[in-house]
Amino acid sequence: MIEKRLYGLEKNLSNLIKLFENHKLPKVMMLTGKKGQGKFTLVNHLMSYIFDKKNYSLKDYSILIENKFYNVKDNSNTNILYFSCIQKNVKIDEIRSLKSTLEKSSINNLNRFVIFDDVECLNENCVNALLKTIEEPSMTNYFILINNQRQNILETLKSRSIEFMYFLNNSVKIDIIKKLLLDYKIEHKIDLKNSKLTPGNYLRYNKILLDDKINIDDDLILNLKKLFKLNKLKKDVDYLNFAIYLVNQYYFNITRNSSKIDNINNKRINIIRKIHDASKLNLNHANLLVEIENFI
């Protein structure tokens, strides 16, 4: 889902556009903040403005329907190279070959942007290969690294970048979610008042509830069983992330009425660690569910 309107990061986009127009946009930028705050949407809007300015409205920060450029993920624009780093989707050979690609002039001699989404998921070998590529960027090549803070990122990569930090307070997040639900005419299934989700994650998890017929008020183990099965079937990490969200919410509700907060938090952390380990090591979900039931 690509948002035609930008919410919450309008000033950030204006600043990036000013830098670009004044030829001061950093050659290597790292956009850092929690997943779902709108960093990818921000990049998409920046690209839409740069490559089809007349069909971008700065008045309300929206991509007009006539805009020839819409989604960086489809790699339809030869001046934009998009890489999704999550779940080891980027191989070291791709990064090594990128250097030779960038040494060639673009067909139309326009600026070229290389975007690495979830860059924190790159392994050390891939990061080292990327460092060799970004050490000497040409006049027309720009790198945008989206760091969603899923895990620690190598300091060597951070040190080669100009970092922009992004944070939305809870009231702003709720306001953005309401606007997006209205824009897309989506029924909301997750309680906004008690949710600390970023707008992007709220929409992802709300979509899972709607599309996969999951009742958020059902028994936790029952919902975890469904989500693990869907993750295995569709190979989509959002199902595991949503499972972790449900675990967090379950224990959050318990701690509100308990004095044994430390003990409860230790259980919560152990369950989340087991879900992460099962994903990394491709462990049996049935055994994982038994272990989780023993904790609860």
NUNUGU-19989 format. One record per atom (N, C-alpha, C): z, x, y. Coordinates in steps of 0.2 Angstrom, whole numbers, plus 5000, padded with zeros to 4 digits. Atoms other than C-alpha are relative to their C-alpha. Last residue first. Example, Ala and Ser with C-alpha at 12.3 -4.5 7.8 and 13.67 -1.06 7.14 Angstrom:
BEGIN
499949964994
503650684995
500349965005
500050044994
503950624978
500050045006
***
This chain:
BEGIN
499850064996
515150084908
500649964997
499749994994
515150254901
500249945004
499349975001
514850204883
500450025006
499550055002
513450094888
500750024999
499950034994
512550244897
500549944999
499549954996
512650344881
500249965006
499450005004
511850194871
500550045004
499650064999
510550174884
500650004997
499849994993
510050364883
500449935002
499449975001
509850344864
500450015007
499550045003
508650204867
500650044999
499750054996
507750304880
500549964997
500150075002
507250454869
500549955004
499550025005
507150614879
499949924998
500350055003
505650674889
500449974994
500149985007
506550824894
499649954996
500249935000
506350794913
499850034993
500750004997
506450604912
499750074999
500550035005
507950614900
499350005003
500149955006
508850744911
499549974995
500449944998
508650634927
499850054994
500750034999
509250484918
499650055002
500350015007
510750584911
499349975001
500249935003
511150654928
499649994994
500649984996
511150474935
499750074998
500650045002
512350424922
499450025003
500249985007
513550574925
499449964997
500449934999
513550544944
499750024993
500750014997
514050364941
499650065000
500450045005
515450404929
499349995003
500249965005
516050534941
499649974995
500549964998
516050414955
499850054995
500650045000
517150294945
499450045002
500250015007
518450424942
499349964999
500349945003
518450474960
499850004993
500749994998
518550294966
499850074997
500249945004
520050244956
499350025001
499749944997
520750124969
499950074997
499749965004
519549984965
500350065004
499450045003
518849834973
500450044996
499850044994
517449914984
500749974998
499549964996
517250044970
500349975006
499349995004
516549924958
500550035005
499750075000
515149854970
500750014997
499850024993
514650034974
500449945000
499349964999
514650074955
500249995007
499550035004
513349934952
500650035001
499750064998
512349984967
500549974996
499649994994
512150164962
500349935003
499449975003
511650114944
500450015006
499650055003
510349994952
500750024997
499850044994
509650134963
500549944997
499449974997
509550244948
500349965006
499450005004
508550114939
500650045003
499750064999
507450104954
500649994995
499750004993
507050284954
500449945001
499449965001
506650274935
500450005007
499550045005
505450134938
500650044999
499650054997
504750224953
500449964996
499449984999
504250374942
500449955004
499950004993
502750284935
500750015002
499949934998
502150324918
500150005008
500449994995
501550144915
500050075003
500750045000
502150114898
499650025005
500349975005
503650244898
499349974999
500149934998
504250194915
499650034994
500550004995
504050004910
499850075002
500650025003
505150034895
499450005004
500249955004
506450124905
499449994996
500349954995
506449984918
499850074996
500750034998
506649844905
499750065004
500450005006
508149944896
499349985002
500149935002
508949974913
499550014994
500549984995
508849794918
499750074998
500650035001
509749744902
499450025004
500349975006
511049874904
499349974998
500349944998
511349814922
499650034994
499649945002
511549634917
499750075001
499949995008
510449524927
500550054999
499450025002
510649504946
500250004993
499549954997
509149604951
500749984998
499550034996
508049484940
500550055002
499449975002
506449574934
500549965005
499550055002
504849484933
500750024998
499850005007
503749634933
500549954998
500649995004
502749604949
500250004992
500550065000
504149524959
499550014995
499750065001
505549644955
499549944999
499850005007
504449794955
500349934997
500650015003
503749744972
500150004992
500150084999
505549734979
499349984996
499650035005
505749914972
500049925000
500249985007
504249984981
500449964995
500650045002
504549884997
499850024993
499850075001
506349944998
499449964998
499650015006
505850124994
500149924999
500549995005
504550125009
500349994993
500550065000
505850045021
499550014994
500549994995
507250165016
499549955000
500749975001
508550095006
499650015006
500149944996
510350065012
499350044998
500449945003
510449895005
500050055005
499749955004
511949785008
499650064997
499449984997
511249675022
500450064996
500149954994
509449675016
500750035003
499650024994
509849594999
500050055006
499449965000
508449634987
500449985007
499550015006
507249494982
500650055000
499649945001
506149484998
500549984994
499350025001
504649374997
500550054999
499749985007
503149465004
500749975000
499850075003
502049395018
500350014993
500350015006
501249565021
500249944996
500749985000
501649575039
499649994994
500350064996
503249475038
499250025000
500050065004
503949595024
499649945003
500549995006
503349745034
500049944996
500750014997
504249675050
499550014995
500250074999
505849635040
499350005003
500150045007
505849815032
499849935002
500649985003
505649895049
499849964994
500550034995
507149805057
499350014997
500050075001
508149845042
499549975004
500350015007
507750035043
499949924999
500749994999
508150025062
499649994993
500250064996
509849955059
499250005001
500150065004
510150085046
499849945003
499450035001
509750235056
499949934996
500050074997
508050315053
500749984999
499450045002
507950505051
500049935003
500150074998
506450625052
500649974997
499550045004
506550815053
499949935002
499850064996
505050915059
500449964996
499750055003
504851095052
500249945005
499750034995
503651225058
500349934998
500250074997
503251305042
500449995007
500749994998
503151485035
499849945004
500049954994
505151485034
499350015002
499850034993
505051325024
500050055006
500550044998
503951405010
500249965007
500649964998
505051555008
499549955003
500049984993
506551445008
499450045003
499949934999
506051364992
500050025007
500649974999
506351174992
500150075001
500049944995
507851094985
499350035000
499749945003
507550924976
500050065005
499850025007
506950754980
500450054997
499349985002
507050804998
500249974994
499650065001
505450705003
500750024997
499449985004
504550865010
500549945000
499550065000
502850815016
500550024995
499650015006
501850975020
500549955000
499450054999
500450965032
500449994994
499750025006
499251115033
500649965002
499350014999
497951145046
500349984994
499750025006
496251235045
500849985002
500150075001
495151245061
500449974994
500050044994
495651415068
500049924999
500549994995
495951495051
500149955006
500550064999
497551495042
499550015005
500549994995
498151665036
499649945002
499849944996
499851655027
499550015006
499950024993
499351475022
500250065004
500550044997
498451525006
500149985007
500649954999
499551665000
499549965004
499849954995
501051545002
499450055002
500150034993
500151414992
500250045006
500750004999
500051534977
499849975007
500249934998
501951574979
499250005001
499749994993
502351384980
499750075002
500550044995
501251354964
500250015007
500649965001
502251494954
499549965005
500049944996
503851424961
499450035000
499649955003
503551244955
499950075004
500449945002
502951114967
500550054997
500150005007
504050964968
499650054997
499449975003
504651004986
500050004992
500149925001
502850974991
500650034997
499449985004
503150784989
499950074998
499550055001
501450764997
500550014995
499750005006
500350915001
500649955000
499450035000
499050885015
500350004993
499849995007
497651005019
500749975000
499350015001
496850955036
500150004992
499950025007
495151015042
500850004998
499349985003
494651025060
500049974993
499450034997
492750985063
500650034997
499649964996
491351105059
500649975004
500250024993
490250965052
500450045005
500750024999
490051035034
499949985008
500150075002
491751125035
499349985002
500050054994
491651315036
499949934997
500750024998
492051415020
500149955006
500449944996
493651515019
499349985002
499850004993
494551345015
499750065004
500250064996
493751324999
500050005007
500849985000
494051504993
499749945004
500149944995
495951474997
499250015001
500050034993
495951304988
499850055005
500650024998
495451384972
499949985007
500349944999
497151464970
499349995002
499849974994
497951294974
499750075001
500250044994
496951204961
500250045006
500749994999
497251344948
499749965006
500049944996
499151324951
499350025001
500049945004
499051144945
499950065004
500449954997
499550994956
500150064995
500750024999
500050834947
499650065003
500549945002
501650914941
499349985000
500150005008
502650744941
499550054998
499550035005
502550734960
499750004993
499649945004
501450864969
500549974995
499350035002
500150734976
500350054995
499749985006
498750834985
500749974999
499350035001
497650774999
500250024993
499949995007
496150875006
500749984999
499350015002
495550805023
500050014992
499649964996
493950865031
500749994999
500049935002
492850795017
500450055004
500249964994
493450615021
500050084998
500650024998
493450515005
499750045006
500449944999
494950604998
499349985002
500650015004
495650434992
499550065001
499949995007
497450484997
499350004996
500149935002
497050505015
500050014993
499549985005
496850315017
499950074998
499450045001
495950235032
500550034995
499549965004
494550325040
500649964999
500449975006
493050225046
500450044995
499949935001
494150125058
499750024993
500649964999
493349955061
500150074998
500350025006
494949855055
499350044999
500450064999
495949945068
499649994994
500649985002
497350065063
499549945000
500350035006
498850015073
499350034998
500049955005
500050105085
499849974993
499650025005
500249955096
500150044994
499650064997
499450015112
500649984995
499349974999
498950175103
500449955004
499750034994
497550075095
500750035001
499249995001
496450175083
500349975007
499850055004
494550135082
500850004998
500250064997
494050245096
500249934996
499550024994
495050385089
499849935003
500350064998
494150395072
500449975006
500750015003
494450565065
499649945002
500449944999
496050615075
499249994998
500149994993
496750435076
499550065001
500450064998
496550395058
499850015007
500749995003
497250565053
499549955003
500349954996
498750535064
499350024998
500250024993
498950365057
499850065004
500650045000
498950435039
499749975007
500649965001
500150565043
499449965000
500149964994
501350445050
499450045000
500350044995
501150335035
499950035006
500750005002
501550485024
499649955005
500349934999
503150515034
499350004998
500650004997
503650335034
499650065002
499950014993
505450335030
499449995004
500050074998
505150305011
500149985008
500650045002
505650465004
500149935002
500050045006
507050545014
499449974998
499650065000
506650675027
500049964994
499450015004
505650825031
500449945001
499750064998
503850845038
500649984995
499650035006
503351025036
500449945003
499550054998
501951085048
500449984993
499650025006
500851235045
500649965003
500549995005
499451265059
500449984993
499949945004
500651195072
499550004994
499750025006
499851075084
500150064995
499349965001
499651165101
500349974993
500149945004
497851125105
500650044998
499949944996
498351015119
499950064996
500550014994
497550855111
500150075004
500749995002
498450905095
499550005005
500149935002
500150935103
499350014997
500049964994
499950765112
499950074998
500750014997
499450675096
500050055006
500449975004
501050745087
499350005003
499949934999
502150685101
499550054996
500349984993
501350515101
500150075001
500750005000
501650505082
499750025007
500249945004
503450545083
499250015000
499949944996
503650425097
499850064997
500550004995
502950285086
500050065004
500249934998
504050335071
499450005005
499549965000
504950165068
499950085002
499350024998
503550065063
500550055000
499549955001
501650115061
500749975004
499649994994
500449965059
500550064998
500450004995
499049965046
500450015007
499850044995
500250015032
499550015006
500149964994
499450085016
500149955007
500050044994
500050005000
500050045006
***
